């Protein structure tokens, strides 16, 4: 499947920034994993609500990372070369 030069140029501006942001998000997610493991191994005597809070933050960051990766995979792999996929929000499919 070949794309028009206009579509390739448009994809650089539309798909490039989210892809770069998701790369950065994934790197920071690795930092979050390290910090969470360090917290649970070092501060075992903290109150229950603090442990739950850290767990909820970790869970929400995990969900955010999964949805971000799913979004960029859906746009760049499943709908490669489709400008229609760029025009519509993916949650409206």
LOZA-379291 format. One record per residue (C-alpha): residue in three letters; chain; x, y, z. Coordinates in nm, 3 decimals, m for minus. Layout:
<nodes>
NODE    r  c        x        y        z
NODE  ala  A        X        Y        Z
...
</nodes>
This chain:
<nodes>
NODE    r  c        x        y        z
NODE  unk  A    0.000    0.000    0.000
NODE  unk  A    0.156    0.326   m0.107
NODE  unk  A    0.077    0.659    0.050
NODE  unk  A    0.068    0.994   m0.118
NODE  unk  A    0.351    1.233   m0.030
NODE  unk  A    0.096    1.462    0.134
NODE  unk  A   m0.019    1.181    0.364
NODE  unk  A    0.338    1.100    0.463
NODE  unk  A    0.410    1.466    0.540
NODE  unk  A    0.085    1.495    0.735
NODE  unk  A    0.166    1.181    0.934
NODE  unk  A    0.494    1.336    1.050
NODE  unk  A    0.306    1.620    1.213
NODE  unk  A    0.004    1.427    1.340
NODE  unk  A    0.156    1.097    1.455
NODE  unk  A    0.510    1.208    1.542
NODE  unk  A    0.444    1.409    1.860
NODE  unk  A    0.217    1.146    2.021
NODE  unk  A    0.473    0.876    1.939
NODE  unk  A    0.753    1.079    2.099
NODE  unk  A    0.534    1.146    2.401
NODE  unk  A    0.451    0.778    2.440
NODE  unk  A    0.823    0.691    2.425
NODE  unk  A    0.885    0.938    2.707
NODE  unk  A    0.583    0.807    2.899
NODE  unk  A    0.719    0.453    2.874
NODE  unk  A    1.059    0.559    3.006
NODE  unk  A    0.897    0.741    3.298
NODE  unk  A    0.678    0.436    3.363
NODE  unk  A    0.999    0.238    3.419
NODE  unk  A    1.104    0.499    3.675
NODE  unk  A    0.761    0.464    3.840
NODE  unk  A    0.804    0.087    3.866
NODE  unk  A    1.142    0.132    4.034
NODE  unk  A    1.008    0.391    4.276
NODE  unk  A    0.706    0.178    4.364
NODE  unk  A    0.918   m0.130    4.433
NODE  unk  A    1.158    0.079    4.639
NODE  unk  A    0.872    0.227    4.840
NODE  unk  A    0.712   m0.107    4.923
NODE  unk  A    1.045   m0.268    5.013
NODE  unk  A    1.172    0.025    5.224
NODE  unk  A    0.867    0.180    5.389
NODE  unk  A    0.673   m0.127    5.497
NODE  unk  A    0.564    0.037    5.822
NODE  unk  A    0.375    0.323    5.658
NODE  unk  A    0.001    0.348    5.713
NODE  unk  A   m0.238    0.142    5.504
NODE  unk  A   m0.391    0.443    5.333
NODE  unk  A   m0.047    0.554    5.211
NODE  unk  A    0.023    0.206    5.069
NODE  unk  A   m0.317    0.208    4.898
NODE  unk  A   m0.249    0.555    4.759
NODE  unk  A    0.085    0.446    4.611
NODE  unk  A   m0.083    0.136    4.467
NODE  unk  A   m0.361    0.342    4.310
NODE  unk  A   m0.107    0.580    4.156
NODE  unk  A    0.085    0.284    4.015
NODE  unk  A   m0.233    0.127    3.880
NODE  unk  A   m0.347    0.452    3.716
NODE  unk  A   m0.005    0.500    3.553
NODE  unk  A   m0.020    0.141    3.426
NODE  unk  A   m0.365    0.196    3.274
NODE  unk  A   m0.248    0.524    3.117
NODE  unk  A    0.056    0.355    2.962
NODE  unk  A   m0.149    0.065    2.825
NODE  unk  A   m0.407    0.295    2.667
NODE  unk  A   m0.137    0.518    2.520
NODE  unk  A    0.041    0.223    2.361
NODE  unk  A   m0.289    0.085    2.232
NODE  unk  A   m0.375    0.423    2.079
NODE  unk  A   m0.047    0.463    1.892
NODE  unk  A   m0.051    0.097    1.778
NODE  unk  A   m0.403    0.139    1.648
NODE  unk  A   m0.315    0.453    1.453
NODE  unk  A    0.026    0.349    1.318
NODE  unk  A   m0.026   m0.025    1.260
NODE  unk  A   m0.395   m0.109    1.225
NODE  unk  A   m0.483    0.204    1.025
NODE  unk  A   m0.152    0.270    0.851
NODE  unk  A   m0.193    0.511    0.563
NODE  unk  A   m0.555    0.589    0.640
NODE  unk  A   m0.623    0.958    0.672
NODE  unk  A   m0.977    0.873    0.780
NODE  unk  A   m0.836    0.720    1.099
NODE  unk  A   m0.653    1.045    1.169
NODE  unk  A   m0.969    1.251    1.121
NODE  unk  A   m1.183    1.048    1.362
NODE  unk  A   m1.123    0.999    1.731
NODE  unk  A   m1.047    0.633    1.799
NODE  unk  A   m1.304    0.603    2.078
NODE  unk  A   m1.581    0.678    1.827
NODE  unk  A   m1.522    0.369    1.610
</nodes>
